Amino acid sequence: MNYWWVNQNQTYVHEVGGGYLWSPKVNANGRQNRFYDSMTEAVPGDVVFSFCDTYIKAIGVVTGTCQSAPKPTEFGTTGEYWANEGWYLPVRFTEINRPLRPKDHMSSLAPTLPQKYSPLQANGNGNQGVYLAPVPAPMAAELSRLLNGQLEAVIQTSPLDVDPEADAAEKAIREDTAITLTEREQLVKARVGQGLYRSRVEMLEVGCRLTGVTDRRFLRASHIKPWSKSDSREKLDGNNGLLLAPHVDHLFDKGFISFSDDGALLTSKALPEQVQIAWSLNPATKTTRFSERQAMYLAYHRANVFLC
């Protein structure tokens, strides 16, 4: 496991909320940039400390490999001088409950800073010009100590989803010049429940059907028929999605739970009773009936994903 530090003052909301990192490939003058090259070196399972407004606010786990991709449209005017084509790295971020201000702990952090390519200055201020920088082991260990268990909690609750089939499908989409860059971007964003796909799901679902949470900052747009198994239309179809709390999303994605057409919760025999109790999963739970179009996707989920 490698550790990385990303400075996200301009793009925190988009990247942490969207589950990715994006950078240009080179500087505006065409020269190599060590902090952009780092994007190609991160691998699934690596940990990313997200630094914004002088605080480490989130911790991410890299979930896929770096790909060439156009600049996200949600960046708007941010980085107007950046080239349109850059590096895209999927990362599952978790915002932590107790953000850490490194500047308050430089007596113990300063000795661990790397001599070259350090994301922080000795006074605790962020180094301007740094995007993604490697974090040496001593620095990572001290950050872990200061975060007081929050790093370990994120790693333990962020299972690494290795999906070679989905990776290959995403690569094929990115390289398909027969479709527009905009469509390619929306299809790829749909994989992580963002973009046009998420907006369409939100038009149909008011919140998580199991937890009742309606604050969409804490919900994921999850495909019913897996993204990798869906065609281009299905990838962006709002009927092929549910808004789910993160832990419910994990259970649904891995087939530990499903739903009947009338809204009844289905639990797999493979789901440990301890988990059901800890997460208050009542087999008698019944939510509202699904629409006819949603039911078509649920039939696929029950037949091909659900672990009976």
C-alpha positions as CSV (number, residue, x, y, z in Angstrom):
1,M,0.0,0.0,0.0
2,N,1.3,3.4,-1.0
3,Y,0.2,6.8,0.4
4,W,-0.5,10.0,-1.4
5,W,-1.4,13.6,-0.6
6,V,-3.7,15.6,-2.9
7,N,-4.3,19.3,-2.7
8,Q,-7.9,20.0,-3.6
9,N,-8.7,23.6,-2.7
10,Q,-10.3,24.2,-6.2
11,T,-11.8,20.8,-6.9
12,Y,-12.6,19.2,-3.5
13,V,-16.3,19.2,-3.9
14,H,-16.3,17.8,-7.4
15,E,-13.6,15.1,-6.9
16,V,-14.5,13.9,-3.4
17,G,-18.2,13.9,-4.2
18,G,-17.6,12.3,-7.6
19,G,-15.2,9.6,-6.5
20,Y,-12.2,10.5,-8.6
21,L,-9.0,12.6,-9.1
22,W,-8.3,14.5,-12.4
23,S,-5.3,16.4,-13.4
24,P,-3.7,17.8,-16.6
25,K,-1.0,15.6,-18.1
26,V,1.6,18.4,-18.4
27,N,2.0,22.0,-17.4
28,A,0.5,24.8,-19.5
29,N,3.9,25.3,-21.1
30,G,4.0,21.6,-22.1
31,R,6.6,20.5,-19.6
32,Q,6.4,17.4,-17.4
33,N,4.9,17.9,-13.9
34,R,5.9,15.4,-11.2
35,F,2.6,15.9,-9.4
36,Y,0.7,15.0,-12.5
37,D,2.9,12.1,-13.3
38,S,2.0,10.7,-9.9
39,M,-1.5,10.0,-11.2
40,T,-0.1,7.2,-13.4
41,E,1.8,5.7,-10.5
42,A,-1.1,5.2,-8.1
43,V,-2.6,1.7,-8.0
44,P,-5.8,0.1,-6.6
45,G,-5.6,-0.1,-2.8
46,D,-3.4,3.0,-2.4
47,V,-4.5,5.6,0.2
48,V,-5.0,9.3,-0.5
49,F,-5.1,12.1,2.1
50,S,-7.3,14.9,0.8
51,F,-6.1,18.4,1.9
52,C,-8.4,21.4,1.5
53,D,-8.6,24.7,3.2
54,T,-5.7,23.8,5.5
55,Y,-7.3,20.6,6.7
56,I,-7.2,16.9,5.9
57,K,-11.0,16.5,5.4
58,A,-11.3,13.2,3.6
59,I,-9.4,9.9,3.0
60,G,-9.7,8.0,-0.2
61,V,-8.8,4.5,-1.4
62,V,-7.8,4.2,-5.1
63,T,-10.2,1.7,-6.8
64,G,-8.9,1.5,-10.3
65,T,-6.1,2.4,-12.7
66,C,-5.3,5.8,-14.3
67,Q,-6.9,6.5,-17.6
68,S,-6.8,9.4,-20.1
69,A,-10.0,11.4,-19.9
70,P,-11.4,14.9,-20.8
71,K,-11.5,17.6,-18.1
72,P,-14.7,17.1,-16.0
73,T,-17.4,19.6,-17.1
74,E,-18.3,20.3,-13.5
75,F,-15.0,22.1,-13.0
76,G,-16.5,25.0,-14.9
77,T,-14.0,27.8,-15.1
78,T,-11.6,26.2,-12.7
79,G,-8.3,25.7,-14.4
80,E,-9.2,27.4,-17.6
81,Y,-5.6,27.2,-18.7
82,W,-5.5,23.4,-18.3
83,A,-5.6,21.3,-21.4
84,N,-8.9,19.5,-22.0
85,E,-7.3,16.0,-21.9
86,G,-5.8,14.8,-18.7
87,W,-5.5,11.9,-16.2
88,Y,-8.5,10.4,-14.4
89,L,-8.0,8.2,-11.3
90,P,-11.0,6.6,-9.6
91,V,-10.9,7.0,-5.8
92,R,-13.5,6.1,-3.2
93,F,-13.4,9.0,-0.7
94,T,-14.8,9.1,2.9
95,E,-15.1,12.5,4.6
96,I,-13.8,12.1,8.2
97,N,-15.6,13.3,11.3
98,R,-12.6,15.0,12.8
99,P,-10.7,16.9,10.1
100,L,-7.0,17.3,10.9
101,R,-5.1,20.6,10.6
102,P,-1.5,19.7,10.0
103,K,-0.3,23.2,10.8
104,D,-1.2,22.5,14.5
105,H,1.1,19.5,14.6
106,M,4.2,20.5,12.8
107,S,6.5,19.7,15.7
108,S,5.9,16.0,15.0
109,L,5.1,16.2,11.3
110,A,8.0,18.4,10.1
111,P,10.7,15.8,10.7
112,T,8.8,13.3,8.5
113,L,8.4,15.6,5.5
114,P,10.2,14.4,2.3
115,Q,13.2,16.6,1.3
116,K,11.8,16.6,-2.3
117,Y,8.3,17.0,-3.6
118,S,6.9,17.7,-0.1
119,P,3.1,18.6,-0.1
120,L,3.7,20.7,3.0
121,Q,6.1,23.5,3.9
122,A,7.9,23.3,7.3
123,N,5.5,25.9,8.7
124,G,2.5,23.7,7.9
125,N,1.2,25.6,4.9
126,G,0.5,23.7,1.7
127,N,3.1,23.9,-1.1
128,Q,1.6,25.8,-4.0
129,G,1.8,23.9,-7.3
130,V,1.5,20.5,-5.6
131,Y,-1.4,18.3,-6.8
132,L,-0.8,14.6,-6.1
133,A,2.4,13.9,-4.1
134,P,3.8,10.7,-2.6
135,V,3.7,10.4,1.2
136,P,6.7,8.6,2.7
137,A,6.1,5.9,5.3
138,P,7.2,8.0,8.4
139,M,4.9,10.8,7.4
140,A,2.0,8.4,6.8
141,A,2.5,6.8,10.2
142,E,2.5,10.2,11.9
143,L,-0.7,11.2,10.1
144,S,-2.3,7.9,11.1
145,R,-1.4,8.6,14.7
146,L,-2.8,12.1,14.6
147,L,-6.0,11.0,12.9
148,N,-6.5,8.7,15.9
149,G,-8.1,5.6,14.2
150,Q,-9.9,7.4,11.4
151,L,-7.5,6.3,8.7
152,E,-7.8,2.6,9.7
153,A,-11.6,2.9,9.9
154,V,-11.7,4.2,6.3
155,I,-9.4,1.5,5.0
156,Q,-11.4,-1.2,6.8
157,T,-14.8,0.0,5.6
158,S,-13.7,0.8,2.0
159,P,-13.5,-2.6,0.4
160,L,-11.4,-2.6,-2.8
161,D,-13.7,-3.5,-5.7
162,V,-11.5,-5.2,-8.3
163,D,-13.6,-5.5,-11.5
164,P,-11.4,-6.2,-14.5
165,E,-14.5,-6.5,-16.7
166,A,-15.7,-3.0,-15.8
167,D,-12.2,-1.6,-16.1
168,A,-12.0,-3.1,-19.7
169,A,-15.4,-1.7,-20.5
170,E,-14.4,1.8,-19.3
171,K,-11.2,1.7,-21.3
172,A,-13.1,0.7,-24.4
173,I,-15.5,3.7,-23.9
174,R,-12.7,6.1,-23.4
175,E,-11.1,5.0,-26.6
176,D,-14.3,4.9,-28.7
177,T,-14.0,7.8,-31.1
178,A,-17.3,6.9,-32.7
179,I,-19.1,8.6,-29.8
180,T,-18.6,12.2,-28.7
181,L,-16.3,13.2,-25.8
182,T,-19.4,14.4,-23.8
183,E,-21.2,11.1,-24.2
184,R,-18.0,9.2,-23.2
185,E,-17.6,11.3,-20.1
186,Q,-21.2,10.7,-19.1
187,L,-21.0,7.0,-19.6
188,V,-17.8,6.8,-17.5
189,K,-19.3,9.0,-14.8
190,A,-22.2,6.7,-14.6
191,R,-19.9,3.9,-13.4
192,V,-19.3,5.8,-10.1
193,G,-22.9,7.0,-9.9
194,Q,-22.3,10.6,-11.0
195,G,-23.2,13.0,-13.8
196,L,-26.3,12.7,-16.0
197,Y,-27.0,9.2,-14.6
198,R,-27.2,10.4,-11.0
199,S,-29.5,13.3,-11.9
200,R,-31.8,10.9,-13.6
201,V,-31.9,8.5,-10.6
202,E,-32.6,11.5,-8.3
203,M,-35.6,12.3,-10.3
204,L,-37.1,8.9,-9.5
205,E,-35.8,8.1,-6.0
206,V,-36.3,10.3,-3.0
207,G,-33.8,8.6,-0.7
208,C,-32.4,5.3,0.6
209,R,-35.2,2.8,0.7
210,L,-33.8,1.0,3.7
211,T,-32.3,3.7,6.0
212,G,-34.8,6.5,5.1
213,V,-31.9,9.0,4.6
214,T,-32.9,11.6,2.1
215,D,-29.8,13.9,2.4
216,R,-28.2,13.2,-1.0
217,R,-24.8,14.1,0.2
218,F,-24.7,10.8,2.0
219,L,-26.2,8.6,-0.7
220,R,-24.8,6.8,-3.7
221,A,-26.5,6.3,-7.1
222,S,-26.2,2.5,-7.5
223,H,-26.9,0.6,-10.7
224,I,-29.5,-2.2,-10.4
225,K,-28.2,-4.0,-13.4
226,P,-24.4,-3.6,-13.0
227,W,-22.7,-0.9,-15.1
228,S,-20.4,-3.4,-16.7
229,K,-23.3,-5.5,-17.9
230,S,-25.4,-2.6,-19.2
231,D,-25.4,-1.2,-22.7
232,S,-25.0,2.5,-23.3
233,R,-28.7,3.3,-22.9
234,E,-29.0,1.2,-19.7
235,K,-25.8,2.8,-18.2
236,L,-27.6,6.2,-18.2
237,D,-31.1,5.1,-17.5
238,G,-32.4,6.5,-14.2
239,N,-34.7,3.5,-13.9
240,N,-31.6,1.4,-13.6
241,G,-30.6,2.9,-10.3
242,L,-31.3,3.4,-6.6
243,L,-30.2,6.0,-4.1
244,L,-28.6,4.0,-1.3
245,A,-26.6,4.7,1.9
246,P,-23.0,3.5,1.4
247,H,-23.3,0.3,3.4
248,V,-26.6,-0.6,1.8
249,D,-25.0,0.1,-1.6
250,H,-22.2,-2.3,-0.8
251,L,-24.6,-5.1,0.2
252,F,-26.8,-4.5,-2.9
253,D,-23.7,-4.3,-5.3
254,K,-22.3,-7.6,-3.9
255,G,-25.6,-9.4,-4.0
256,F,-26.1,-9.8,-0.3
257,I,-29.5,-8.1,-0.6
258,S,-32.1,-7.4,-3.3
259,F,-35.7,-6.4,-3.6
260,S,-38.9,-8.0,-5.0
261,D,-41.0,-6.0,-7.4
262,D,-43.4,-5.0,-4.6
263,G,-40.6,-3.5,-2.5
264,A,-39.9,-6.3,-0.1
265,L,-36.3,-6.7,1.1
266,L,-34.6,-9.9,0.1
267,T,-31.6,-11.1,2.2
268,S,-29.1,-13.7,1.1
269,K,-28.2,-16.7,3.2
270,A,-24.6,-15.6,2.6
271,L,-25.2,-12.4,4.6
272,P,-24.0,-13.0,8.2
273,E,-26.6,-12.6,10.9
274,Q,-24.2,-10.3,12.8
275,V,-24.2,-7.9,9.9
276,Q,-28.0,-7.9,9.7
277,I,-28.3,-7.1,13.4
278,A,-25.5,-4.5,13.4
279,W,-27.0,-2.7,10.4
280,S,-30.6,-3.1,11.5
281,L,-31.6,-5.1,8.4
282,N,-35.1,-6.5,9.1
283,P,-36.1,-9.2,6.5
284,A,-39.7,-8.0,7.0
285,T,-38.9,-4.5,5.7
286,K,-41.0,-3.4,2.8
287,T,-40.6,-0.2,0.8
288,T,-42.8,1.2,-1.9
289,R,-43.5,-0.8,-5.1
290,F,-41.0,-0.4,-7.9
291,S,-42.1,0.9,-11.3
292,E,-42.5,-1.5,-14.2
293,R,-39.2,-0.3,-15.8
294,Q,-37.3,-0.6,-12.5
295,A,-38.7,-4.1,-12.1
296,M,-37.1,-5.2,-15.4
297,Y,-33.7,-4.3,-14.0
298,L,-34.5,-5.9,-10.6
299,A,-35.3,-9.1,-12.3
300,Y,-31.8,-9.1,-13.7
301,H,-30.3,-8.3,-10.3
302,R,-32.2,-11.2,-8.6
303,A,-31.2,-13.6,-11.3
304,N,-27.6,-12.7,-11.9
305,V,-26.3,-10.7,-8.9
306,F,-28.3,-11.8,-5.8
307,L,-26.8,-14.6,-3.8
308,C,-29.8,-16.7,-3.0
